[in-house]
Amino acid sequence: MPNTGEALVREQILALVREYADTYHTKKIYQSGDRIPYAGRVYDSEELCALVDASLDFWLTAGRYADQFEKEFAQYLNVPYCSLVNSGSSANLLAFSALTSPLLGERRIQRGDEVITVAAGFPTTVAPMVQYGAVPVFVDMSLPSCNVDVSQMENAYSSKTKAVMLAHTLGNPFNLSAVKAFCKQHGLWLIEDNCDALGSMYRMASGLQMTGTVGDIGTSSFYPAHHITMGEGGAVYTKDPLLHKIIRSLRDWGRECVCPGGQDNTCGHRFTGQFGTLPQGYDHKYVYSHLGFNLKATDMQAAIGVAQLKKLPLFTQQRRRNWSVLRDALDDLSDILLLPEESENAQASWFGFLITVRPECHVSRNDIVSALETAGVQTRPLFAGNLLRHPCFLALEQGKDYRIAAPLTVTDQILLNSFWVGVYPGMCEAMLREIAAQIHRAVGR
Ligand SMILES: Cc1ncc(COP(=O)(O)O)c(C=O)c1O
């Protein structure tokens, strides 16, 4: 704790930071003709003060703010264990790698084992499988949700299947009841890539649950576009103490000891254990139970996250409200544009507003996107669209490195005909009305 003199100076610095933020980081009022981004950071002096406070500690690596974030984020999600990491992609890598741990015995994923997933989404939901030598098995998507078509999962199953790893598309939950039941029936792990769905809820038979907490492991991203941000950042969460232990070990260099970084012998067994074929009493801090990574975030990132987390419930409401405004304003175009529908049993914390251009529409997706971008409305495709068509997949061998369980017809429709616009909390009603007006203009109605 800072002594009194230090505390006083820190207070003065933070008061100045607050003044700076209130003066120079004020939100620009939207004027007609301004660019309308698909996403953006929403923050105020609280985030800047937290960041500077953490900087003044100069602890640099994960410290008190990381502990606080992990605790509060776990509480928010209603899970016992959360591990902060440096990105959503790291979170996915860690979640997948955890399932390859020898500590899981028969259930561990080994090279050549299969994992059911989809190709329309973000690449780093799938990349860890390939990087490890597991085999992604692709099933198609369903419209309008642009989520996994659960009716194809049974057909994708083989004696080698060990897990299912899927993202909730742009905040709209996939059919968690069906996917969970499928995993239970076959004894499979379920990783929920929750990077685009923080704050979404799903009604399971047992009650309403946050997405990311129904499967064995959930992941989040705190990249600036996401529901809350730390700049770069992510999290991995679970209810399973063994998975948590593995996740922590893999995140922190693969080590065996769970003592916090920078602290010695909090476990009380630093020089008393015997591991592997190491000599008795070898320093526990340097015993490695996994071949791990270092995926930790810094305390400066965590401090921003602590401030952002307080705003998350309001952000979720605003995302839902913005989505509804757009949905209503575009409803009259539903004969030519396939508009998003909230999944059954779900309360989506929308990441974006996904539109699929119907064959009935006389204007192509590319023409609509080009008109919107020219008018200053930022758009995005559904990330990779169809990951299998990307250069990174061309070097891989179908049937050996990956498997396609059923024709990816809808995936290709999404690749060709879908795009999305923003609903982030920094948007005002005038921006949403402008997006709707520009879409009407682009399709000539
Ligand atoms: C579904 C999904 N998973 C993972 C990621 C990766 O997150 P990050 O950019 O923090 O690595 C993203 C990024 O947007 C994403 O949309």
The ligand as a Tripos MOL2 file, in Angstrom:
@<TRIPOS>MOLECULE
LIG
   16    16     1     0     0
SMALL
NO_CHARGES

@<TRIPOS>ATOM
      1 C1        -15.3410  -15.5560  -32.2380 C.3       1 LIG1
      2 C2        -13.9670  -15.0130  -31.9970 C.ar      1 LIG1
      3 N1        -13.0660  -15.7850  -31.3900 N.ar      1 LIG1
      4 C3        -11.8190  -15.3520  -31.1310 C.ar      1 LIG1
      5 C4        -11.4160  -14.0840  -31.4690 C.ar      1 LIG1
      6 C5        -10.0170  -13.6360  -31.1930 C.3       1 LIG1
      7 O1         -9.9270  -12.6300  -30.2340 O.3       1 LIG1
      8 P1         -8.6120  -11.6960  -30.1650 P.3       1 LIG1
      9 O2         -8.7100  -10.7020  -31.2720 O.co2     1 LIG1
     10 O3         -8.6870  -11.0740  -28.8050 O.co2     1 LIG1
     11 O4         -7.4430  -12.5970  -30.3280 O.co2     1 LIG1
     12 C6        -12.3230  -13.2340  -32.1120 C.ar      1 LIG1
     13 C7        -11.9030  -11.8690  -32.4970 C.2       1 LIG1
     14 O5        -12.6550  -11.0170  -32.8660 O.2       1 LIG1
     15 C8        -13.6250  -13.7080  -32.3810 C.ar      1 LIG1
     16 O6        -14.5210  -12.9330  -33.0180 O.3       1 LIG1
@<TRIPOS>BOND
     1     1     2 1
     2     2     3 ar
     3     2    15 ar
     4     3     4 ar
     5     4     5 ar
     6     5     6 1
     7     5    12 ar
     8     6     7 1
     9     7     8 1
    10     8     9 2
    11     8    10 1
    12     8    11 1
    13    12    13 1
    14    12    15 ar
    15    13    14 2
    16    15    16 1
@<TRIPOS>SUBSTRUCTURE
     1 LIG1         1 GROUP 0 **** ****
